[in-house]
């Protein structure tokens, strides 16, 4: 599977005229999210710093990282879906060099409550940490 182009996501969100429509789109993305396996709903996959419960799981497929995720809150699950759409199926180097300005371009951060914005930052940090860990593993031949 190929990584999605960030411009496509920015254009997708900019096609909506109001934030209410964008929220509905986010919630729809969350509903369409690939279900996370029960065995990945564990404490070690929970994202610290999120008010809602959020789980992120990553595995290496060749030299690309495949993410799955879930949340118990509809909008947050949509944010998880958005991030997975952007970051999944990329190499660790791609993830680490990816410009995060798309979040501002679609206007997400300024339309989130402080706690959700903090949660978004925690999710991005977790994705980066997975990328660093898998990069080291790949460099060690692993």
DSSP file (Angstrom, degrees, kcal/mol; ACC not computed):
  #  RESIDUE AA STRUCTURE BP1 BP2  ACC     N-H-->O    O-->H-N    N-H-->O    O-->H-N    TCO  KAPPA ALPHA  PHI   PSI    X-CA   Y-CA   Z-CA
    1    1 A X              0   0    0      0, 0.0     2,-0.3     0, 0.0     0, 0.0   0.000 360.0 360.0 360.0 141.6    0.0    0.0    0.0
    2    2 A X        -     0   0    0      1,-0.1     2,-0.1    88,-0.0    88,-0.1  -0.667 360.0-107.0 -96.2 145.8    1.3    3.4   -0.8
    3    3 A X        -     0   0    0     86,-0.5     2,-0.1    -2,-0.3    83,-0.1  -0.426  40.2-113.2 -66.8 141.8    1.5    6.4    1.5
    4    4 A X        -     0   0    0     81,-0.9     2,-0.4    84,-0.3    -1,-0.1  -0.454  29.1-109.4 -76.5 148.2   -1.1    9.1    0.8
    5    5 A X    >>  -     0   0    0      1,-0.1     4,-1.2    -2,-0.1     3,-0.5  -0.634  16.4-140.0 -80.9 134.1    0.0   12.4   -0.4
    6    6 A X  H 3> S+     0   0    0     -2,-0.4     4,-2.6     1,-0.2     3,-0.2   0.864 101.4  60.8 -62.5 -37.3   -0.4   15.2    2.1
    7    7 A X  H 3> S+     0   0    0      1,-0.2     4,-2.8     2,-0.2    -1,-0.2   0.871 100.6  55.9 -58.4 -35.8   -1.6   17.7   -0.5
    8    8 A X  H <> S+     0   0    0     -3,-0.5     4,-2.2     2,-0.2    -1,-0.2   0.901 109.2  45.7 -63.2 -40.2   -4.5   15.3   -1.2
    9    9 A X  H  X S+     0   0    0     -4,-1.2     4,-2.4     2,-0.2     5,-0.2   0.918 112.4  50.1 -69.4 -43.2   -5.5   15.5    2.5
   10   10 A X  H  X S+     0   0    0     -4,-2.6     4,-2.5     1,-0.2    -2,-0.2   0.942 113.6  45.9 -59.4 -47.6   -5.1   19.3    2.6
   11   11 A X  H  X S+     0   0    0     -4,-2.8     4,-1.1     1,-0.2    -1,-0.2   0.891 109.5  55.9 -61.8 -40.2   -7.3   19.7   -0.5
   12   12 A X  H  < S+     0   0    0     -4,-2.2     3,-0.4    -5,-0.2     4,-0.2   0.929 113.4  39.8 -57.5 -47.3   -9.8   17.2    0.9
   13   13 A X  H >< S+     0   0    0     -4,-2.4     3,-1.3     1,-0.2    -1,-0.2   0.848 111.7  56.1 -74.3 -33.7  -10.3   19.3    4.0
   14   14 A X  H 3< S+     0   0    0     -4,-2.5    -1,-0.2     1,-0.3    -2,-0.2   0.661  92.9  71.8 -73.1 -13.3  -10.1   22.6    2.2
   15   15 A X  T 3< S+     0   0    0     -4,-1.1     2,-0.4    -3,-0.4    -1,-0.3   0.670  82.8  85.0 -74.7 -14.8  -13.0   21.5    0.0
   16   16 A X    <   -     0   0    0     -3,-1.3     6,-0.0    -4,-0.2     3,-0.0  -0.713  69.4-152.3 -88.7 137.8  -15.4   21.8    3.0
   17   17 A X  S    S+     0   0    0     -2,-0.4     2,-0.3     2,-0.0    -1,-0.1   0.729  73.4  35.2 -84.3 -20.9  -16.8   25.3    3.6
   18   18 A X  S  > S-     0   0    0      1,-0.1     4,-1.6     0, 0.0     5,-0.1  -0.891  74.6-122.0-131.9 162.1  -17.3   25.1    7.4
   19   19 A X  H  > S+     0   0    0     -2,-0.3     4,-2.7     1,-0.2     5,-0.2   0.785 111.9  63.2 -72.1 -25.8  -15.6   23.5   10.4
   20   20 A X  H  > S+     0   0    0      2,-0.2     4,-2.2     1,-0.2    -1,-0.2   0.929 105.0  46.6 -61.3 -43.1  -18.8   21.6   11.1
   21   21 A X  H  > S+     0   0    0      2,-0.2     4,-2.2     1,-0.2    -2,-0.2   0.886 111.6  51.4 -65.3 -38.6  -18.4   19.8    7.8
   22   22 A X  H  X S+     0   0    0     -4,-1.6     4,-2.7     2,-0.2    -2,-0.2   0.901 109.2  50.3 -66.3 -40.2  -14.7   19.1    8.5
   23   23 A X  H  X S+     0   0    0     -4,-2.7     4,-2.8     2,-0.2     5,-0.2   0.924 110.2  50.2 -62.2 -43.5  -15.6   17.7   11.9
   24   24 A X  H  X S+     0   0    0     -4,-2.2     4,-2.3     1,-0.2    -2,-0.2   0.897 110.9  49.8 -60.4 -39.9  -18.2   15.4   10.3
   25   25 A X  H  X S+     0   0    0     -4,-2.2     4,-2.4     2,-0.2    -2,-0.2   0.922 110.3  50.0 -64.6 -44.3  -15.6   14.3    7.8
   26   26 A X  H  X S+     0   0    0     -4,-2.7     4,-2.2     2,-0.2    -2,-0.2   0.930 111.0  48.8 -58.4 -47.0  -13.1   13.6   10.6
   27   27 A X  H  X S+     0   0    0     -4,-2.8     4,-2.2     1,-0.2    -1,-0.2   0.898 110.6  51.5 -61.4 -40.9  -15.8   11.5   12.4
   28   28 A X  H  X S+     0   0    0     -4,-2.3     4,-1.7     1,-0.2    -1,-0.2   0.885 107.5  52.4 -62.3 -39.3  -16.5    9.7    9.2
   29   29 A X  H  < S+     0   0    0     -4,-2.4     4,-0.4     1,-0.2    -2,-0.2   0.901 109.0  50.9 -62.3 -40.5  -12.8    8.9    8.8
   30   30 A X  H >< S+     0   0    0     -4,-2.2     3,-1.0     1,-0.2    -2,-0.2   0.895 108.4  50.8 -63.9 -40.8  -12.8    7.5   12.3
   31   31 A X  H 3< S+     0   0    0     -4,-2.2    -1,-0.2     1,-0.2    -2,-0.2   0.826 111.4  48.9 -66.0 -30.8  -15.8    5.3   11.6
   32   32 A X  T 3< S+     0   0    0     -4,-1.7    -1,-0.2    -5,-0.2    -2,-0.2   0.461  84.6 126.5 -87.5  -1.4  -14.0    4.0    8.5
   33   33 A X  S <  S-     0   0    0     -3,-1.0     2,-0.1    -4,-0.4     3,-0.1  -0.293  74.2-101.5 -61.6 137.2  -10.8    3.3   10.3
   34   34 A X        -     0   0    0      1,-0.1    35,-0.4    47,-0.1    -1,-0.1  -0.385  49.1-104.0 -55.8 127.6   -9.4   -0.2   10.0
   35   35 A X        -     0   0    0     -2,-0.1     2,-0.4    -3,-0.1    -1,-0.1  -0.273  31.4-125.8 -60.7 141.4  -10.4   -2.0   13.2
   36   36 A X        -     0   0    0     33,-0.1    -1,-0.1    -3,-0.1     5,-0.1  -0.714  29.1-106.9 -88.4 136.5   -7.6   -2.5   15.7
   37   37 A X    >   -     0   0    0     -2,-0.4     3,-2.0     1,-0.1     4,-0.5  -0.322  24.2-122.1 -62.1 143.0   -6.9   -6.0   16.9
   38   38 A X  G >  S+     0   0    0      1,-0.3     3,-1.6     2,-0.2    -1,-0.1   0.860 110.8  60.8 -54.1 -39.2   -8.0   -6.7   20.4
   39   39 A X  G 3  S+     0   0    0      1,-0.3    -1,-0.3     2,-0.0    -2,-0.1   0.635  99.8  56.7 -69.3 -10.3   -4.5   -7.8   21.4
   40   40 A X  G <  S+     0   0    0     -3,-2.0     2,-1.9     1,-0.2    -1,-0.3   0.534  81.0  89.2 -94.8  -7.8   -3.3   -4.3   20.5
   41   41 A X    <   +     0   0    0     -3,-1.6     2,-0.3    -4,-0.5    -1,-0.2  -0.447  67.6 128.8 -83.1  64.0   -5.7   -2.6   22.9
   42   42 A X  S >  S-     0   0    0     -2,-1.9     3,-1.7     1,-0.1     4,-0.4  -0.804  74.9-107.3-121.3 161.5   -3.1   -2.8   25.7
   43   43 A X  G >  S+     0   0    0     -2,-0.3     3,-1.5     1,-0.3    -1,-0.1   0.846 115.9  60.3 -54.6 -39.3   -1.7   -0.4   28.2
   44   44 A X  G 3  S+     0   0    0      1,-0.3    -1,-0.3    11,-0.0    -3,-0.1   0.707 105.4  49.1 -67.7 -18.0    1.7   -0.3   26.4
   45   45 A X  G <  S+     0   0    0     -3,-1.7    11,-2.7    -5,-0.1    -1,-0.3   0.416  85.9 112.7 -98.4   0.4    0.0    0.9   23.2
   46   46 A X  B <  S-A   55   0A   0     -3,-1.5     2,-0.6    -4,-0.4     9,-0.3  -0.514  70.4-124.9 -73.9 139.6   -1.9    3.7   24.9
   47   47 A X    >   -     0   0    0      7,-2.9     3,-0.9    -2,-0.2     7,-0.3  -0.759  23.2-138.1 -86.3 120.2   -0.8    7.2   24.0
   48   48 A X  T 3  S+     0   0    0     -2,-0.6     3,-0.1     1,-0.2    78,-0.1  -0.562  83.7  38.5 -77.2 139.8    0.1    9.2   27.2
   49   49 A X  T 3  S+     0   0    0      1,-0.4     2,-0.4    -2,-0.2    -1,-0.2   0.487  84.1 118.6 100.2   4.2   -1.1   12.7   27.3
   50   50 A X    <   -     0   0    0     -3,-0.9    -1,-0.4     1,-0.1     4,-0.1  -0.879  55.3-151.2-103.8 135.2   -4.5   12.2   25.7
   51   51 A X  S    S+     0   0    0     -2,-0.4    -1,-0.1    64,-0.4     2,-0.1   0.908  87.8  53.2 -68.1 -41.9   -7.7   13.0   27.6
   52   52 A X  S    S-     0   0    0     -3,-0.1     2,-0.5     1,-0.1    -2,-0.1  -0.399 108.0 -91.7 -81.2 167.0   -9.5   10.3   25.7
   53   53 A X        +     0   0    0     -2,-0.1    19,-1.5    -7,-0.1     2,-0.4  -0.736  51.8 177.3 -81.7 127.3   -8.2    6.8   25.4
   54   54 A X  E     - B   0  71A   0     -2,-0.5    -7,-2.9    -7,-0.3     2,-0.4  -0.999  12.0-167.2-134.0 132.6   -6.0    6.4   22.4
   55   55 A X  E     -AB  46  70A   0     15,-2.5    15,-1.9    -2,-0.4     2,-0.4  -0.963   3.6-175.7-119.1 137.9   -4.1    3.4   21.2
   56   56 A X  E     - B   0  69A   0    -11,-2.7     2,-0.4    -2,-0.4    13,-0.2  -0.999   2.1-177.3-130.9 131.2   -1.4    3.4   18.5
   57   57 A X  E     - B   0  68A   0     11,-3.0    11,-2.5    -2,-0.4     2,-0.4  -0.988   4.0-170.7-127.6 137.8    0.3    0.2   17.3
   58   58 A X  E     + B   0  67A   0     -2,-0.4     2,-0.3     9,-0.2     9,-0.2  -0.975   6.3 176.8-130.0 142.6    3.1    0.1   14.8
   59   59 A X  E     - B   0  66A   0      7,-2.1     7,-3.2    -2,-0.4     2,-0.5  -0.992  30.9-115.4-141.1 151.4    4.8   -2.8   13.0
   60   60 A X  E     - B   0  65A   0     -2,-0.3     2,-0.6     5,-0.2     5,-0.2  -0.724  23.2-173.9 -87.8 127.8    7.4   -2.9   10.3
   61   61 A X  E >  S- B   0  64A   0      3,-3.5     3,-1.8    -2,-0.5     2,-0.5  -0.909  71.3 -49.5-119.9  99.9    6.4   -4.3    6.9
   62   62 A X  T 3  S-     0   0    0     -2,-0.6    -2,-0.0     1,-0.2     0, 0.0  -0.638 121.2 -28.2  69.7-120.6    9.6   -4.5    4.9
   63   63 A X  T 3  S+     0   0    0     -2,-0.5    29,-0.5    -3,-0.1     2,-0.3   0.215 125.0  88.2-109.5  14.2   11.1   -1.1    5.3
   64   64 A X  E <  S-B   61   0A   0     -3,-1.8    -3,-3.5    27,-0.2     2,-0.5  -0.828  72.8-128.2-111.9 151.0    7.8    0.7    5.9
   65   65 A X  E     -BC  60  90A   0     25,-3.1    24,-3.1    -2,-0.3    25,-0.9  -0.849  16.4-159.3 -99.5 130.4    5.9    1.2    9.1
   66   66 A X  E     -B   59   0A   0     -7,-3.2    -7,-2.1    -2,-0.5     2,-0.3  -0.945  12.2-162.6-108.7 124.3    2.2    0.2    9.2
   67   67 A X  E     -B   58   0A   0     -2,-0.5     2,-0.3    -9,-0.2    -9,-0.2  -0.810  12.0-176.3-106.0 144.9    0.2    1.9   12.0
   68   68 A X  E     +B   57   0A   0    -11,-2.5   -11,-3.0    -2,-0.3     2,-0.3  -0.956  15.5 168.8-128.3 155.5   -3.2    0.9   13.4
   69   69 A X  E     -B   56   0A   0    -35,-0.4     2,-0.3    -2,-0.3   -13,-0.2  -0.973  14.8-173.4-158.7 169.3   -5.0    2.9   16.0
   70   70 A X  E     -B   55   0A   0    -15,-1.9   -15,-2.5    -2,-0.3     2,-0.3  -0.979   2.6-167.8-161.1 161.9   -8.2    3.5   17.9
   71   71 A X  E     -B   54   0A   0     -2,-0.3   -17,-0.2   -17,-0.2     6,-0.1  -0.979  28.2-133.1-152.3 157.6   -9.9    5.8   20.4
   72   72 A X  S    S+     0   0    0    -19,-1.5     2,-0.4    -2,-0.3   -18,-0.1   0.408  89.6  74.8 -91.1   1.6  -13.0    5.8   22.5
   73   73 A X  S  > S-     0   0    0    -20,-0.4     4,-2.9     1,-0.1     5,-0.2  -0.958  77.5-136.6-119.5 134.4  -14.0    9.3   21.3
   74   74 A X  H  > S+     0   0    0     -2,-0.4     4,-1.6     1,-0.2   -44,-0.1   0.897 102.0  40.2 -58.1 -50.5  -15.5   10.0   17.9
   75   75 A X  H  > S+     0   0    0      2,-0.2     4,-2.0     1,-0.2    -1,-0.2   0.908 116.8  50.4 -68.7 -39.9  -13.5   13.1   16.9
   76   76 A X  H  > S+     0   0    0      1,-0.2     4,-2.7     2,-0.2    -2,-0.2   0.898 107.4  53.7 -64.5 -39.5  -10.3   11.8   18.4
   77   77 A X  H  X S+     0   0    0     -4,-2.9     4,-2.5     1,-0.2    -1,-0.2   0.871 107.7  52.4 -61.6 -35.6  -10.7    8.5   16.5
   78   78 A X  H  X S+     0   0    0     -4,-1.6     4,-2.4    -5,-0.2    -2,-0.2   0.883 107.8  50.1 -65.1 -39.3  -11.1   10.7   13.4
   79   79 A X  H  X S+     0   0    0     -4,-2.0     4,-2.7     2,-0.2    -2,-0.2   0.915 110.0  50.9 -64.7 -42.5   -7.8   12.5   14.3
   80   80 A X  H  X S+     0   0    0     -4,-2.7     4,-2.7     1,-0.2     5,-0.2   0.943 110.5  49.5 -57.5 -47.8   -6.2    9.0   14.7
   81   81 A X  H  X S+     0   0    0     -4,-2.5     4,-2.2     1,-0.2    -2,-0.2   0.902 110.5  50.5 -59.4 -42.6   -7.5    8.0   11.3
   82   82 A X  H  X S+     0   0    0     -4,-2.4     4,-1.7     2,-0.2    -1,-0.2   0.939 112.2  46.2 -60.8 -48.6   -6.2   11.2    9.7
   83   83 A X  H  X S+     0   0    0     -4,-2.7     4,-3.2     1,-0.2     5,-0.3   0.893 112.3  50.3 -64.1 -39.7   -2.7   10.7   11.2
   84   84 A X  H  X S+     0   0    0     -4,-2.7     4,-2.2     1,-0.2    -1,-0.2   0.879 107.2  55.1 -66.2 -36.1   -2.6    7.0   10.2
   85   85 A X  H  < S+     0   0    0     -4,-2.2   -81,-0.9    -5,-0.2    -1,-0.2   0.882 116.3  38.1 -61.3 -38.3   -3.6    8.1    6.6
   86   86 A X  H  < S+     0   0    0     -4,-1.7    -2,-0.2    -5,-0.1    -1,-0.2   0.913 127.3  30.3 -78.9 -45.3   -0.6   10.4    6.6
   87   87 A X  H >< S+     0   0    0     -4,-3.2     3,-0.7    -5,-0.1   -22,-0.2   0.725  92.5  97.1 -96.5 -22.9    2.0    8.4    8.4
   88   88 A X  T 3< S+     0   0    0     -4,-2.2   -84,-0.3    -5,-0.3   -22,-0.2  -0.350  84.5  24.8 -70.9 150.2    1.3    4.7    7.7
   89   89 A X  T 3  S+     0   0    0    -24,-3.1   -86,-0.5     1,-0.3     2,-0.3   0.816  96.4 117.5  67.4  34.1    3.1    2.9    4.9
   90   90 A X  B <   -C   65   0A   0    -25,-0.9   -25,-3.1    -3,-0.7    -1,-0.3  -0.890  68.5-107.1-123.1 158.6    6.1    5.2    5.1
   91   91 A X     >  -     0   0    0     -2,-0.3     4,-2.4   -27,-0.3     5,-0.2  -0.427  35.4-108.3 -76.6 159.1    9.7    4.5    5.9
   92   92 A X  H  > S+     0   0    0    -29,-0.5     4,-2.6     1,-0.2     5,-0.2   0.905 121.5  52.1 -54.2 -41.8   11.1    5.7    9.3
   93   93 A X  H  > S+     0   0    0      1,-0.2     4,-1.7     2,-0.2    -1,-0.2   0.903 108.4  50.4 -63.1 -40.6   13.1    8.4    7.5
   94   94 A X  H  > S+     0   0    0      2,-0.2     4,-0.9     1,-0.2    -1,-0.2   0.931 111.8  48.2 -61.0 -44.9   10.1    9.7    5.6
   95   95 A X  H >< S+     0   0    0     -4,-2.4     3,-0.7     1,-0.2    -2,-0.2   0.924 112.1  48.5 -62.1 -45.0    8.1    9.9    8.9
   96   96 A X  H 3< S+     0   0    0     -4,-2.6    -1,-0.2     1,-0.2    -2,-0.2   0.776 116.6  42.3 -69.6 -25.5   10.9   11.8   10.6
   97   97 A X  H 3< S+     0   0    0     -4,-1.7    -1,-0.2    -5,-0.2    -2,-0.2   0.477  85.1 122.4 -98.6  -2.1   11.3   14.2    7.8
   98   98 A X    <<  -     0   0    0     -4,-0.9     2,-0.5    -3,-0.7    -3,-0.0  -0.389  66.2-122.8 -66.4 131.3    7.6   14.8    7.1
   99   99 A X    >   -     0   0    0     -2,-0.1     3,-0.7     1,-0.1    -1,-0.1  -0.621  16.3-159.0 -74.9 122.8    6.5   18.4    7.4
  100  100 A X  T >   +     0   0    0     -2,-0.5     3,-1.6     1,-0.2     4,-0.5   0.317  66.5 103.8 -86.8   9.8    3.7   18.6   10.0
  101  101 A X  T 3>  +     0   0    0      1,-0.3     4,-2.7     2,-0.2     3,-0.5   0.680  60.0  80.9 -66.8 -15.2    2.4   21.9    8.7
  102  102 A X  H <> S+     0   0    0     -3,-0.7     4,-2.2     1,-0.2    -1,-0.3   0.828  85.2  61.0 -59.0 -29.1   -0.5   20.0    7.0
  103  103 A X  H <4>S+     0   0    0     -3,-1.6     5,-1.9     1,-0.2     6,-0.7   0.905 110.3  39.0 -64.1 -41.4   -2.1   20.1   10.5
  104  104 A X  H >45S+     0   0    0     -3,-0.5     3,-0.8    -4,-0.5    -2,-0.2   0.864 111.4  59.2 -74.3 -36.5   -2.1   23.9   10.4
  105  105 A X  H 3<5S+     0   0    0     -4,-2.7    -2,-0.2     1,-0.3    -1,-0.2   0.866 108.9  43.3 -62.3 -36.5   -3.0   24.0    6.7
  106  106 A X  T 3<5S-     0   0    0     -4,-2.2    -1,-0.3    -5,-0.2    -2,-0.2   0.539 113.6-122.1 -86.5  -4.2   -6.2   22.1    7.3
  107  107 A X  T <>5 +     0   0    0     -3,-0.8     4,-0.6    -4,-0.2    -3,-0.2   0.680  67.7 136.5  79.2  18.1   -6.9   24.3   10.3
  108  108 A X  T >4< +     0   0    0     -5,-1.9     3,-1.4    -6,-0.2     4,-0.2   0.952  63.1  50.8 -66.2 -51.6   -7.1   21.4   12.7
  109  109 A X  G >4 S+     0   0    0     -6,-0.7     3,-1.4     1,-0.3    -1,-0.2   0.892 108.8  50.1 -58.5 -43.7   -5.0   22.7   15.7
  110  110 A X  G 34 S+     0   0    0      1,-0.3    -1,-0.3    -6,-0.1    -2,-0.2   0.625 110.1  52.4 -73.5  -9.9   -6.8   26.0   16.0
  111  111 A X  G << S+     0   0    0     -3,-1.4     2,-0.3    -4,-0.6    -1,-0.3   0.269  94.3  88.4-106.6  11.1  -10.2   24.2   16.0
  112  112 A X  S <  S-     0   0    0     -3,-1.4     2,-0.0    -4,-0.2    -4,-0.0  -0.791  82.3-109.6-105.7 151.1   -9.4   21.7   18.8
  113  113 A X     >  -     0   0    0     -2,-0.3     4,-2.8     1,-0.1     5,-0.2  -0.301  40.0-102.6 -65.9 163.6   -9.8   22.2   22.5
  114  114 A X  H  > S+     0   0    0      1,-0.2     4,-2.3     2,-0.2     5,-0.2   0.898 123.1  50.0 -57.2 -42.7   -6.6   22.6   24.4
  115  115 A X  H  > S+     0   0    0      1,-0.2     4,-2.0     2,-0.2   -64,-0.4   0.888 112.4  46.5 -67.9 -37.3   -6.8   19.0   25.7
  116  116 A X  H  > S+     0   0    0      2,-0.2     4,-2.6     1,-0.2    -2,-0.2   0.884 111.0  52.2 -70.7 -37.1   -7.4   17.6   22.2
  117  117 A X  H  X S+     0   0    0     -4,-2.8     4,-2.2     2,-0.2    -2,-0.2   0.904 110.3  48.8 -63.4 -40.0   -4.6   19.7   20.8
  118  118 A X  H  X S+     0   0    0     -4,-2.3     4,-2.3    -5,-0.2    -2,-0.2   0.899 110.8  51.0 -64.0 -40.0   -2.3   18.3   23.5
  119  119 A X  H  X S+     0   0    0     -4,-2.0     4,-2.4     2,-0.2    -2,-0.2   0.898 107.7  52.4 -62.8 -41.4   -3.5   14.8   22.6
  120  120 A X  H  X S+     0   0    0     -4,-2.6     4,-2.5     2,-0.2    -2,-0.2   0.922 109.9  48.9 -59.7 -45.3   -2.7   15.5   18.9
  121  121 A X  H  X S+     0   0    0     -4,-2.2     4,-2.4     1,-0.2    -2,-0.2   0.896 110.3  51.4 -61.7 -40.7    0.8   16.5   19.9
  122  122 A X  H  X S+     0   0    0     -4,-2.3     4,-2.2     2,-0.2    -2,-0.2   0.891 109.9  49.5 -64.3 -39.5    1.1   13.3   22.0
  123  123 A X  H  X S+     0   0    0     -4,-2.4     4,-2.4     2,-0.2    -2,-0.2   0.924 111.4  48.6 -65.0 -44.1    0.0   11.2   19.1
  124  124 A X  H  X S+     0   0    0     -4,-2.5     4,-2.2     1,-0.2    -2,-0.2   0.906 111.3  50.5 -62.1 -41.1    2.5   12.9   16.7
  125  125 A X  H  X S+     0   0    0     -4,-2.4     4,-2.3     2,-0.2    -1,-0.2   0.899 109.8  50.6 -62.9 -41.5    5.3   12.4   19.3
  126  126 A X  H  X S+     0   0    0     -4,-2.2     4,-2.3     2,-0.2    -2,-0.2   0.903 109.4  50.5 -63.9 -42.2    4.4    8.7   19.6
  127  127 A X  H  X S+     0   0    0     -4,-2.4     4,-2.1     1,-0.2    -1,-0.2   0.913 111.1  49.2 -61.7 -43.1    4.5    8.2   15.8
  128  128 A X  H  X S+     0   0    0     -4,-2.2     4,-2.4     2,-0.2    -2,-0.2   0.895 109.0  52.6 -62.9 -41.0    7.9    9.9   15.8
  129  129 A X  H  X S+     0   0    0     -4,-2.3     4,-2.4     1,-0.2    -2,-0.2   0.904 108.3  50.2 -64.4 -41.0    9.2    7.6   18.6
  130  130 A X  H  X S+     0   0    0     -4,-2.3     4,-2.8     1,-0.2     5,-0.2   0.925 110.2  51.2 -59.7 -43.7    8.1    4.5   16.7
  131  131 A X  H  X S+     0   0    0     -4,-2.1     4,-2.3     1,-0.2    -2,-0.2   0.908 110.0  48.4 -61.8 -43.0    9.9    5.8   13.6
  132  132 A X  H  X S+     0   0    0     -4,-2.4     4,-2.2     2,-0.2    -1,-0.2   0.928 113.2  48.0 -62.5 -45.0   13.1    6.4   15.6
  133  133 A X  H  X S+     0   0    0     -4,-2.4     4,-2.1     1,-0.2    -2,-0.2   0.918 114.3  45.0 -63.3 -44.6   12.9    2.9   17.1
  134  134 A X  H  X S+     0   0    0     -4,-2.8     4,-2.6     2,-0.2    -1,-0.2   0.836 109.8  55.8 -70.9 -31.6   12.2    1.2   13.8
  135  135 A X  H  X S+     0   0    0     -4,-2.3     4,-2.3    -5,-0.2    -1,-0.2   0.936 109.6  46.5 -62.8 -45.4   15.0    3.2   12.1
  136  136 A X  H  X S+     0   0    0     -4,-2.2     4,-1.5     1,-0.2    -2,-0.2   0.905 111.9  51.3 -62.6 -41.3   17.5    2.0   14.7
  137  137 A X  H  <>S+     0   0    0     -4,-2.1     5,-3.1     1,-0.2    -2,-0.2   0.918 111.1  47.4 -62.7 -43.8   16.2   -1.6   14.2
  138  138 A X  H ><5S+     0   0    0     -4,-2.6     3,-1.4     4,-0.2    -1,-0.2   0.878 109.4  53.6 -65.0 -37.8   16.6   -1.4   10.4
  139  139 A X  H 3<5S+     0   0    0     -4,-2.3    -1,-0.2     1,-0.3    -2,-0.2   0.798 105.8  54.0 -67.6 -27.5   20.1    0.1   10.8
  140  140 A X  T 3<5S-     0   0    0     -4,-1.5    -1,-0.3    -5,-0.2    -2,-0.2   0.377 124.6-105.6 -86.8   4.8   21.0   -2.9   13.0
  141  141 A X  T < 5       0   0    0     -3,-1.4    -3,-0.2    -5,-0.1    -2,-0.1   0.712 360.0 360.0  83.5  20.8   19.9   -5.2   10.3
  142  142 A X      <       0   0    0     -5,-3.1    -4,-0.2    -6,-0.2    -5,-0.1   0.451 360.0 360.0-101.1 360.0   16.8   -6.1   12.1
